[in-house]
Amino acid sequence: MFSSVLVGVDAHGAGRDAIALARLLLAKDGELTLAHISSGDAHVWRRSNTDRYQVQREQALESLENARRVAGVEAHLRWRHSYSVGRGLHELCELVGADLLVVGSSRHELLGRVLIADDTRAALNGAPCAIAIAPAGYAEQPVAMREIGVGYNGSPESEHAVSVARRVAAEHGAKLSAFEAVSLPTYAFIEGSAPIDRTIDELIQDARERIATLGIEAHAVYGLPVEELALYSASLDLLIVGSRDYGPIGRLVHGSTSHQLARAARCPLLVLTRAARAIDAP
């Protein structure tokens, strides 16, 4: 599916989890790159610690070589020093022309859950391509892509997610479904507002019919999108969602379903950013 995949590899197990997921999402003739980022002020640090800078680079490349050998994959190796891990990964994605960035989640929480650390959260912010997050412990128990789901709400972002999901499902021979969490309009909870003319059951039925027109299995429930999508993900091998990319300020106002799902999903999560949609556009 993805022709150029960059994997963020750290000194912990998250790198192994990310590599395991990347192997499933990489196209048969695609190129895989394993990358390690050292954070800090690269220019100041390089001038004052030239020898140490070189030693750190050699150690990182040796660690990447070991990760490549253990995983048994063919991959390019990249090391970069940047102000932050997230920024460094983005810079390398642009440098190698990656159409997918894969990272692992924190291993300090329950296995099988996608619970991100600060570095992973930074990688989500403004990623120049699609980004996939592997649950902690995924390398120990990788699964085939048998069930793929899409978070859907009729938006252009979710329409693109369905399009990508069709291709991933076709490549893996996987079952595909879409899920929508519906809720009453805000004005329904304001005292003295006009009565709503739709029942919850009708809203759910409308959502199911809207998804059914896509020609895939439809699921819809009443509830908060993040909570319901997290529950839905427990039955999946991959959950795909679109991102509106509000930016840091916008997320304070609107929130971010993709950021919250990165903490709550029960399976690997693939987030299609605005940049990913631009790459995928005709």
N, C-alpha and C positions, 0 to 999 in steps of 0.2 A: 504493500500500500504506500509506504513512505520511502522515497528513494534515497534520502540522505538523513540519517538519524544520528544525533549527537547525544551522548549519555554522560550525565554528571556523575563522576566517581569520587567518593570520599574515602577516608581511611576506615570506615565502618561498613556494616552490612548493607547499608542503603544502596551502595554502588552495585552490589551483586543483584539486589532486587531489581534495580533499574535496567541492568543488562539483560536479565531474564525477560522482562517485559519488552524491551527494545527488539529482541530477537523475533518475537511474535509479530511485531508491527512493521518490521523492516521488509521491504519488497525483496523478491528473490534475487534480483540483480542490483540491489541497493548497496550503499556504502555506509558502514558503521564507524563512528568516531568515538573513542573514549577520552573524556576530558577531565582534568583536575584543575581547580581554581584555588590559588592562594590569594587571600584578601589582604589589603593594606594599601598605603600610598606607594605605588610601584616606583614612581620617579625618584622620590626622596630616598626610599629604602634601597633602590638599586645603586644610587651614587655612593651611599655611605656603607653599604654592605655587599660589595661586588662578589666577594668569595662566598659569602653566605647565600646570596641570591642564586649563584650557580649550583651550590650544593643542594639547595631546596629544589631547584629545577630537576636535577639528576635524581633525587630521591622520589619526586613525584612521578617522573617517567618510569622509574623502576617499579613503583607501586602499580602504575597503569599496565606495565608489561606483565606483572604478576596477575592482575585481574583479567587480562586478555587470555593468559595461559590457562588459568583456572576455569574460565567460562568456555574455553575451547572455541573462540570466535576469531574471525579475521576482522581486524579493525585498525584504523589509524589511531595514533596517540597524540594528544595535544595537552600542553600545559600553558597556563596563563596566569599572570599576576595582575590583579585588578582591585579597584576600590572595594568591591563587594563580590561575593560569589555569584549572586544573581546577575550583576552587570557583566562579569567575566564570561558567564555562560552565554549571555545574549551576544556579546562581542564575537565569541567563537562561532555561534550559530550563523551570524552574518558572514564571517570570514570563510566558512566552509560551505555556505549556501544550504544549511540544514532546513528541511521542511518539518522536522519533528525534534523536540527536545524531551528527553526522558530523564526523570529524577526519581529518587527513592524518598520514602517518608521516614519520619522519626521512628527509631526502634526502641524508644523508651516507653512505648505504650503497648496496648494489646496487639498481638500478632494478627495479621489479616485486616487491620484497619489502616486507612490512609489518614495519618495524623502528621501534619507537616511541621517541620522545624522552621526557624527564621530563614535559613538559606533557601529552602524550597518555596516558601512564600515569596521571597524576593524574586525567584526565578519565574513565578507566575505573573509578576507585575511587569507589564509591557513586553512580554516575550515576542520576538520577531517571527515566531512560527507557532505551530500547534505545540502543546506541551502535554505529556503523559506522566502520571504519577503512579508509581508502584507501591502497593501496600507493604508494610513491614513484614518480613518473613516470606515474601513472594518467591524468592529464589529457592527456598526449601520445598515449596509445594506449588510449582507453576502448573497451570491448567491450560488445556486447549481452549480456544475461543469457540464455545458452543452456544452461548447465550449472550447476545449483544443488545443493549438497550440505549434509547435516546431520550433525553429530557426535552419535551416538546411543549410549546405554547403558541405556535402559529407565527412567531416572529421570524424575520429573515435569518437570525442567528440559528434558530432551531431548525429551519428549513435546510440550511447548509449542513447542520449536524446530521440530519436524516440522509442527505446525499452522501456524505462521507461514510456513514454507518452502512449504507447499502453496499458500498465497495468493499469495506472491511469484512462484512458478513459474507459477501460473495467469494472473497479470497479464501476464507476459512470454512466455508460451508456451514455457517452458523445461523441459528434462528435469530430473527430480528423483531424487536417490538419497540413501541414508543409509549411514553408515560407523561401524563399531564396532571398537575395538582391544581385544582380550581378552588376559588374562594369567593365569598360574597364581596361585592364592591364596597369600598370604604364607606360610602354614604349610608350604607345599610345599618351602620353601627352608631350613627349620629342621631341623637334625640331630635325628634321633630322633622326628620328628613322624609322625603317622599317614600312610600312603601315600594319595595322591589317587586317586580312582576314576574320573577323567575324563582323557582324553588331550587334548593341544592341538588335534588335529584335531576332536575332538568339541565342544570349547568353541567353536571357530570355526564349526562347522556349526550349533550351537545359536544363535549370534549371528545368522547369516544367516537362519535360519528365523524368529527373533524379528522381524527387520526386515521380512522378506517378508510377515508378517502385516499390516504397515502398508499394503501395496499399492504399494510403491515399490521401485526397484532396490536390492538389498542388497549391501553390501561389508563384509567382516570379515577381519581379519588378527590375528596374534599379535604383540604388541609394546607399546611405551610409547605411551599415547594422544597426547601432544603430537607426538612424532616421526612417528607414522603418519598423524595428521590433517594434518600439514604436507605430507607427501608426497602425500596424497590431494587436498589443495587445489590442487596444481599442475595438475590437470585440470579445475578448476572456474572459473566466473566469479563465484561468491559462495559462501562457506562460512558457515553459520549454526550457532551453538552457544548453549547455555543456560549461565547462570552461577549458582552457588549463593550468591554474595555472602557469603563467609565474613567479610569485613572484614579490616583490616590484620593483626590478631593471628591470625585463622584462617588467613590465607594463609601465615604463617610455619610453621604446623603442617601444614596440608593441602596447601599449594601451590595454584596456581590455573591450571587448564588454559587458561582464556580469556586470562589475562595472558601466559602463555607462548606461546600461539598468536599473540598480537598481535605477538610478535617473530619468529615462525617461518612464518606463513602465506604462501603464494605467490599469494594472490588477495585481493580485498576480504573483510573479515571483519565479520560482523554478530553482536554479542553481545547476547543477551536477558537483561537483569538481572532481579532479583526485582521491582524497580519496574515493569519492562516487562511482566512477567507480571500484575501487579496492574492495570495499565492495560488489558490485553487481556482480563482476566477478565470473564465475563458479569455 
